Amino acid sequence: MNTITINVNPRKDLGKKHSRKLRKNNQVPGVMYGGKDIVHFYAHENDFRHIIYTHHAYLVNLSIDGKTHQAILKEAQFHPVTDRLMHIDFVEVSPDKPVIVNLPVDLTGSSVGVREGGKLRLRKRYVRVKGLASDIPDMLQIDISDLGIGHSILAGDLTFEKFEILEPKRAAVVSVISSRAAAKSFGEEPVEAAPAAAAEETAATTETPEGGKETGKEKEKGKEKESEQPKK
């Protein structure tokens, strides 16, 4: 993985009140687990942009009080309305201990199914993997050159020497579906109006006492004529 260094400040005052005060000053509270001690810190929200708004996974060097901790991003929490970063969690890693990372998927190659008119569907944008931090890439590259229409690449189809995939083996990562199936999935399938029109015509037609057929409009005309006759 690529490495990035972020300078953070130790956080001694905990609690919601202090967290709100930090956020008013565009500071983001955070925490790091996995080491000997739980480390609480904060930093400006812009300092975390490079590891959040990206399509790469990073090994982060958190520099705090002159000491550097290697960590990976575990979770980022955002405001439901403003979408601003509210809190960030890291997990400290060791060179000799495996870590679990959500790797972004990077598709390479030109699918034969897409060239034949199929539609590419990325089922998983991130895939969980496990391995040493030094052996995990910054993204999971998957070659889709041989992927045809109606076929998928499953998590069980992916094998790598230095790390393992933790997703269920039958979970689809990427698929190519037919154009008709793609249109149906988006509600674009043409609707046949003939059966509905036939049903409407049948519902509007009734048998007359003479054995003939009388339409709904003819019945209405008959009612109008009856109403126009003088009452005795």
C-alpha positions, 0 to 999 in steps of 0.5 A, spaced: 500 500 500 501 507 498 504 510 505 501 517 507 503 521 513 498 525 518 500 529 523 495 529 529 494 532 536 493 528 542 486 529 545 485 529 553 478 532 553 473 526 551 466 527 551 460 529 546 461 537 549 469 537 547 467 533 540 462 539 538 467 544 540 472 541 535 468 540 530 466 548 530 473 549 529 473 544 523 477 539 527 475 532 527 476 527 533 479 520 532 481 514 535 486 509 534 485 501 536 489 495 536 496 497 539 498 497 547 493 503 548 487 506 545 490 513 542 485 519 542 487 525 537 484 530 533 486 534 526 483 538 521 478 535 517 482 537 510 488 533 513 484 526 512 481 528 505 487 524 501 485 518 505 477 518 504 476 521 498 480 517 494 480 510 490 486 507 493 487 504 500 493 507 504 497 505 510 497 511 514 503 514 519 499 517 524 505 522 528 503 524 535 507 527 540 513 526 536 511 518 535 509 515 529 504 509 529 502 505 523 495 504 522 489 503 516 483 507 516 477 503 519 471 507 519 469 514 517 463 517 520 459 523 516 454 528 518 447 525 515 445 532 512 452 536 510 456 530 509 462 533 513 467 528 516 465 527 524 469 522 526 475 517 524 477 511 526 484 507 525 487 500 527 494 500 528 498 495 525 504 491 526 509 489 520 508 481 522 501 481 524 496 480 518 490 486 517 483 486 514 482 491 509 477 493 504 480 494 498 477 498 492 476 494 486 479 496 479 477 493 473 482 492 467 481 490 460 476 490 455 470 485 456 468 481 450 461 481 453 461 488 453 464 489 446 458 484 444 453 489 447 452 487 454 452 491 460 457 491 465 455 491 472 460 492 478 457 488 484 462 490 489 466 496 489 470 494 495 472 487 497 475 485 504 482 482 504 487 479 509 494 479 509 500 483 512 500 490 510 506 490 506 503 485 502 496 488 500 496 493 494 492 500 494 487 497 490 484 490 487 485 489 480 481 484 476 482 483 469 475 482 465 477 481 458 474 474 458 468 476 461 462 474 457 454 476 457 451 472 462 457 471 466 460 473 473 467 473 477 465 471 484 469 472 490 471 465 490 474 466 483 480 471 485 486 468 488 492 472 490 499 469 493 500 474 499 493 475 501 486 472 501 479 474 500 474 474 505 468 475 502 463 469 501 466 465 495 459 465 491 459 473 492 459 476 485 464 482 484 463 484 477 458 481 472 456 482 464 448 482 463 444 482 457 442 489 454 434 487 455 436 484 462 439 491 464 433 495 461 428 491 465 432 492 471 431 499 470 424 499 469 425 500 461 422 494 459 416 496 454 409 494 456 404 491 451 398 495 451 394 490 447 392 485 453 389 491 457 385 494 451 382 487 450 380 487 457 377 494 457 373 492 451 371 486 454 369 489 461 365 495 457 361 490 453 355 486 455 349 481 453 343 484 451 336 481 452 335 479 444 342 476 444 346 481 441 351 486 444 351 492 447 357 497 448 357 501 454 356 508 450 349 504 447 347 503 454 348 510 457 344 513 450 338 508 452 338 511 459 338 518 457 332 516 452 328 513 458 329 519 462 327 524 457 320 520 456 314 523 460 312 520 466 305 518 467 
